[in-house]
Amino acid sequence: MKESVRRSATSGTSAASSADDKLITRALWALATRAQTPGPLLTTVETLSTWFRLRLSPYPNEVFAVAWLDTKNRLIEFRELFQGTLDRTAVHTRVVVQSALACNAAAGVFAHNHPSGDGRPSSADVGITQELQAALALVEVKLLDHFVVTAAAAPVSLVQAGLIRPPPGSWTVDYPPERPVCEPRRAAKRR
């Protein structure tokens, strides 16, 4: 009797293994198919702001997220990188760069929510965005924009607000023309 239990347990295990192997094979096929299929095209301020608002506005604490994009601005992956408190989130440059490289991203768009409902970007928001933009440029990843999202008001684009500049030629729609950072110097007249 013990032997028949062992045989059924063994045959059950091999049947389960076979079923698991088939399931794993199907899952790998599905993942491979998805990996070859480009994600949604994220090329306008309206598309991005709506997309980020739907994802981030419900959170009661600040969440810093990124949409990593390919060379055609199609979504590779959306990642919530950092979670914080009611009014701040610690953002680590090293983690952001690692995330970009892990996704093999060509570009990224950041967003974070302000649970307070005040959509105005803070000086800290602008500062970390400029720091991240410089760090990502070192590994040839473009930072296209950073949105501040609230549940009550329309998201604010730091590029549209004139607080950061996108890389040249990165956006063709909805963004203001590049403004010079400062007036060019006039050549001194020689006597």
Backbone hydrogen bonds, N-H to C=O, Kabsch-Sander energy under -0.5 kcal/mol:
donor,donor_aa,acceptor,acceptor_aa,energy
5,V,1,M,-1.8
6,R,2,K,-2.2
7,R,3,E,-2.6
8,S,4,S,-2.3
9,A,5,V,-2.4
10,T,6,R,-2.7
11,S,7,R,-3.2
12,G,8,S,-2.4
13,T,9,A,-2.0
14,S,10,T,-2.4
15,A,11,S,-2.1
16,A,12,G,-2.6
17,S,13,T,-2.8
18,S,14,S,-2.3
19,A,15,A,-2.3
20,D,16,A,-2.8
21,D,17,S,-2.9
22,K,18,S,-2.2
23,L,19,A,-2.3
24,I,20,D,-3.0
25,T,21,D,-2.4
26,R,22,K,-2.3
27,A,23,L,-2.5
28,L,24,I,-2.7
29,W,25,T,-2.1
30,A,26,R,-2.4
31,L,27,A,-2.5
32,A,28,L,-2.5
33,T,29,W,-2.3
34,R,30,A,-2.4
35,A,31,L,-2.5
36,Q,32,A,-1.2
37,T,33,T,-0.8
37,T,34,R,-0.8
39,G,75,L,-0.9
42,L,40,P,-0.5
42,L,73,N,-2.8
43,T,41,L,-0.6
48,L,44,T,-2.4
49,S,45,V,-3.0
50,T,46,E,-2.3
51,W,47,T,-2.3
52,F,48,L,-2.9
53,R,49,S,-2.2
54,L,50,T,-2.4
55,R,51,W,-1.3
56,L,52,F,-2.8
57,S,53,R,-1.9
59,Y,56,L,-1.4
62,E,85,T,-3.1
64,F,82,F,-2.8
65,A,63,V,-0.5
65,A,111,A,-3.4
66,V,79,R,-2.5
67,A,109,V,-2.4
68,W,66,V,-0.6
68,W,77,E,-2.9
69,L,107,A,-3.0
70,D,74,R,-2.2
73,N,70,D,-1.8
75,L,40,P,-2.6
76,I,68,W,-3.3
77,E,68,W,-1.4
79,R,66,V,-2.8
81,L,64,F,-1.5
81,L,79,R,-0.9
82,F,64,F,-1.9
84,G,62,E,-3.2
85,T,88,R,-2.7
91,V,89,T,-0.5
93,T,91,V,-0.6
96,V,92,H,-1.8
97,V,93,T,-2.5
98,Q,94,R,-2.5
99,S,95,V,-2.3
100,A,96,V,-2.2
101,L,97,V,-2.3
102,A,98,Q,-2.5
103,C,99,S,-1.6
104,N,100,A,-0.5
104,N,101,L,-0.8
105,A,100,A,-2.3
106,A,69,L,-2.6
107,A,69,L,-1.6
108,G,142,K,-2.3
109,V,67,A,-1.6
110,F,145,D,-2.5
111,A,65,A,-2.1
112,H,147,F,-2.1
113,N,63,V,-1.1
114,H,149,V,-2.7
117,G,114,H,-2.1
119,G,117,G,-0.8
126,V,122,S,-2.0
127,G,123,S,-2.6
128,I,124,A,-2.5
129,T,125,D,-1.7
130,Q,126,V,-2.3
131,E,127,G,-2.1
132,L,128,I,-2.6
133,Q,129,T,-2.5
134,A,130,Q,-2.0
135,A,131,E,-2.2
136,L,132,L,-2.8
137,A,133,Q,-1.8
138,L,134,A,-1.1
139,V,135,A,-0.6
139,V,136,L,-1.1
140,E,137,A,-1.5
141,V,136,L,-2.4
142,K,106,A,-2.4
144,L,108,G,-2.7
144,L,142,K,-0.7
145,D,108,G,-0.7
147,F,110,F,-2.3
148,V,156,V,-2.3
149,V,112,H,-2.6
149,V,147,F,-0.6
150,T,153,A,-0.6
156,V,148,V,-2.4
157,S,155,P,-0.5
158,L,146,H,-2.6
158,L,156,V,-0.5
161,A,157,S,-2.1
162,G,159,V,-1.5
163,L,158,L,-2.5
164,I,158,L,-1.2
170,S,167,P,-2.0
